[in-house]
Amino acid sequence: MSLDIHDLAAPSCELLALGEPTHTEPAFPLVRNELFARLAEHGFRSIALETDRAAALAVDDFVHGRTSPSLDAVMREGFSHGFGEQAATRQLVVWMREYNRGRPPRERLSLHGFDAPTEMVSAPSPRRHLEHARDFLGLDLDVAALAGDDDLWSRTEAIMDPAASVGATDAALRLRALADDLLTELYARAPELVAATSRTAWAAARTHITTALDLLRYHRAAAEPLDPAVRTSRMLGVRDAVMARNLLDIREAEHHRGPTLVYAHNRHLQGNPSRWTLAGMDLVWSGAGSIIRAVVGERYSFVAGSLGRSDALRLAAPEPGTHESLLDGRVDVWGLTETVTDPAARVRRDPTPEQGYFPLDAETLATADAVLHIRDGAAAAASL
């Protein structure tokens, strides 16, 4: 059965999560843009993307017209994980800024990041986030001296080798205590600070402090001398816990304006435990979606992303009997459909790790409220 995106936006739904099974098929963010535009006409007022929350503050300022840097600078500095290089993301930012022009604040669209500024093999120093908070609070603190060389934090060894990590050092522990103290002072002085600046500036300072704390927690997990699979699963879990908390914070800020569309990889948004076989390790952790669903229940809805064939990934059409093959028979080019529940359907086996496609499985589908299936990536992109 074909669905309309509005069928999924029930009155109880505050977070409508739209998943993608790969980051490298250009059709998915194009479909995202189309669906968000439709939702904006029916009360959605924000979108949350799988990108660094603190960096994305600059993008939200831009789409609201609070700042006027060049679009190139916004795309370069406001996104992490390479998402600012996507043509569809650039189109989204331009469209949102134009949509907001001349509208009252309550009707404008906001763009949020909900990820931590971490990669699989690297994570930056918390220094600049703590310095932002220090400057906002007007304090005289030498954060750089305490944090030390940024390269000691950001180098690959600091994440891949527990012995090379700085996450359990005295400096890291002192920075964590400092960040906690800054957060307390930010709240204690909120009336004064908001009056002198704005709620937006105060909230941005809080985001920078929580980002610093998130980085310190991630580096601490990297310092644990555990079995590699256990250690990596724990780090993935820390990242998704950060994502979940960020989404809850975003809803706190947006609840009076309208629901939020969330867009990220299926592994972050699905309601069942996330699994990944990587470098011979079987990794298992709770993704942000499973955490959010446990906390807010029916206020969270998940649409699983699915792909048939893709020229961009050099992925052929799915073999008969797979979940994707059954979905191919239900859409022409791309579409939203009810979840496939055929017990005889099997997991697709033809994708290689290098293609970066995560096939659908019965467990993920069981937690999905619907499926976004793209039968052919190139054809879908051409239709949008």
VOTOR-165898 format. One line per 8 residues: number of its first residue (from 1); their letters; for each residue x, y, z of C-alpha. Coordinates in steps of 0.1 Angstrom, whole numbers. Layout:
VOTOR-165898
NUM> a> X Y Z; ... .
END
This chain:
VOTOR-165898
1> msldihdl> 0 0 0; 13 34 -10; 15 60 18; 16 98 19; 41 114 43; 12 130 61; -2 96 69; 28 92 92 .
9> aapscell> 25 125 109; -1 115 135; -11 141 161; 10 123 187; 41 122 166; 67 148 175; 98 132 160; 93 117 125 .
17> algeptht> 126 98 118; 134 92 81; 163 67 77; 187 61 48; 205 28 43; 236 44 28; 252 79 29; 263 76 -8 .
25> epafplvr> 231 74 -29; 223 110 -39; 186 103 -43; 180 99 -5; 187 135 5; 168 147 -25; 137 128 -14; 143 141 21 .
33> nelfarla> 141 177 8; 109 169 -10; 93 153 20; 104 181 44; 89 207 20; 55 188 22; 57 185 59; 65 222 63 .
41> ehgfrsia> 31 230 48; 15 209 74; 30 222 106; 66 208 108; 89 236 117; 123 220 121; 146 193 106; 174 176 125 .
49> letdraaa> 203 161 105; 231 136 113; 257 163 117; 276 181 144; 252 200 166; 275 228 176; 287 234 140; 251 234 127 .
57> lavddfvh> 243 264 149; 258 286 122; 236 270 96; 205 277 117; 216 313 121; 219 315 83; 185 300 74; 169 324 99 .
65> grtspsld> 187 354 84; 204 362 117; 238 362 98; 249 367 62; 281 348 56; 287 333 22; 268 301 14; 301 284 7 .
73> avmregfs> 314 292 42; 281 280 58; 283 247 39; 320 243 47; 319 252 84; 284 243 94; 284 206 87; 305 176 98 .
81> hgfgeqaa> 311 142 82; 312 157 47; 275 164 45; 281 200 36; 295 188 3; 262 172 -8; 244 192 -35; 210 182 -19 .
89> trqlvvwm> 220 196 15; 231 229 -1; 197 230 -19; 180 224 15; 198 253 31; 191 277 3; 154 267 2; 150 271 40 .
97> reynrgrp> 165 306 39; 141 316 11; 111 300 29; 119 319 61; 123 353 44; 95 376 56; 78 351 78; 72 356 115 .
105> prerlslh> 95 337 138; 69 312 148; 65 301 112; 101 299 102; 120 267 97; 149 257 119; 178 234 110; 195 214 138 .
113> gfdaptem> 224 190 139; 220 162 165; 253 144 161; 286 147 181; 317 160 162; 332 126 161; 344 103 134; 351 65 135 .
121> vsapsprr> 388 71 138; 391 105 152; 376 131 176; 387 166 182; 398 184 214; 370 200 235; 391 232 238; 373 255 214 .
129> hlehardf> 339 246 228; 350 254 263; 366 286 251; 333 296 235; 315 291 269; 343 309 288; 341 339 266; 303 340 268 .
137> lgldldva> 305 339 306; 333 365 306; 357 344 326; 395 345 327; 405 308 321; 435 294 302; 416 265 287; 443 259 260 .
145> alagdddl> 470 254 286; 449 228 303; 438 210 271; 473 209 256; 481 203 219; 449 198 199; 467 171 178; 471 149 208 .
153> wsrteaim> 433 146 209; 425 145 171; 452 120 159; 439 86 149; 459 68 175; 440 86 203; 408 68 192; 422 35 178 .
161> dpaasvga> 447 27 206; 436 29 242; 472 34 253; 475 65 231; 442 80 243; 442 112 263; 407 104 276; 418 91 310 .
169> tdaalrlr> 445 116 317; 445 141 346; 440 169 321; 409 152 307; 394 147 341; 401 184 350; 385 195 317; 354 175 325 .
177> aladdllt> 351 191 359; 356 225 343; 329 218 318; 305 208 345; 313 240 365; 308 261 334; 274 245 328; 263 252 364 .
185> elyarape> 274 288 361; 256 292 328; 223 282 345; 230 302 376; 235 333 356; 208 327 330; 186 357 339; 216 381 336 .
193> lvaatsrt> 230 365 305; 198 362 286; 190 398 293; 224 409 282; 224 388 250; 195 366 239; 180 332 246; 195 320 213 .
201> awaaarth> 230 330 224; 225 314 258; 213 282 243; 243 282 219; 267 284 249; 249 255 265; 253 235 233; 290 242 232 .
209> ittaldll> 295 230 268; 275 198 263; 295 192 231; 327 195 251; 313 171 277; 303 147 249; 338 148 234; 353 141 268 .
217> ryhraaae> 330 111 274; 339 97 239; 376 101 246; 371 84 279; 355 55 263; 384 53 238; 408 50 267; 392 18 280 .
225> pldpavrt> 416 -12 275; 388 -36 265; 383 -63 239; 382 -44 206; 346 -54 197; 334 -44 232; 353 -12 232; 341 -2 197 .
233> srmlgvrd> 305 -11 205; 307 10 236; 320 40 217; 293 36 191; 268 35 220; 282 67 235; 278 85 202; 242 74 198 .
241> avmarnll> 234 82 234; 246 118 226; 223 118 195; 193 107 216; 199 134 242; 204 160 215; 171 151 199; 153 154 233 .
249> direaehh> 169 188 237; 158 198 203; 122 188 210; 123 208 242; 132 239 221; 108 231 193; 77 217 210; 57 249 209 .
257> rgptlvya> 63 254 172; 56 220 156; 70 185 150; 106 178 138; 117 157 109; 149 137 118; 171 124 90; 200 100 95 .
265> hnrhlqgn> 212 65 88; 189 36 96; 214 23 121; 210 54 142; 172 57 139; 159 21 140; 140 9 170; 159 -24 174 .
273> psrwtlag> 195 -29 186; 220 -17 160; 244 -43 146; 274 -40 123; 302 -64 113; 333 -44 108; 369 -55 105; 360 -90 119 .
281> mdlvwsga> 342 -75 149; 305 -81 156; 294 -48 170; 261 -43 189; 248 -11 206; 216 8 213; 210 34 185; 194 68 191 .
289> gsiiravv> 161 56 178; 158 27 202; 167 50 231; 142 77 220; 114 52 214; 120 38 249; 118 73 264; 89 89 244 .
297> gerysfva> 70 60 230; 45 69 203; 58 104 200; 86 89 178; 79 73 144; 106 56 122; 106 53 84; 132 28 73 .
305> gslgrsda> 152 37 41; 156 10 14; 173 9 -20; 169 -13 -50; 196 -5 -76; 221 23 -76; 245 35 -102; 263 56 -76 .
313> lrlaapep> 270 25 -55; 273 2 -85; 246 -18 -68; 226 -41 -91; 189 -48 -87; 181 -70 -57; 178 -107 -61; 142 -122 -59 .
321> gtheslld> 130 -131 -24; 148 -103 -6; 131 -75 13; 142 -50 -13; 129 -72 -41; 95 -73 -26; 96 -35 -21; 106 -31 -58 .
329> grvdvwgl> 72 -46 -67; 54 -20 -46; 68 13 -60; 75 27 -94; 105 49 -89; 104 58 -52; 77 59 -26; 65 54 10 .
337> tetvtdpa> 49 21 17; 38 -1 46; 64 -23 61; 70 -57 43; 62 -85 67; 66 -115 45; 82 -141 68; 98 -158 38 .
345> arvrrdpt> 117 -127 28; 154 -129 33; 183 -104 38; 200 -92 7; 235 -107 3; 249 -91 -28; 261 -57 -14; 298 -55 -5 .
353> peqgyfpl> 312 -35 25; 329 -11 0; 294 -2 -14; 283 10 20; 247 -3 17; 231 -18 48; 204 -42 37; 170 -44 54 .
361> daetlata> 163 -72 78; 132 -85 95; 142 -70 129; 146 -35 116; 114 -37 96; 95 -49 127; 103 -15 144; 95 6 113 .
369> davlhird> 62 24 109; 68 26 72; 95 22 45; 109 47 21; 120 26 -9; 140 39 -38; 137 14 -66; 164 31 -88 .
377> gaaaaasl> 186 59 -75; 193 76 -108; 156 75 -118; 145 89 -84; 171 117 -86; 159 126 -121; 123 128 -109; 130 153 -82 .
END
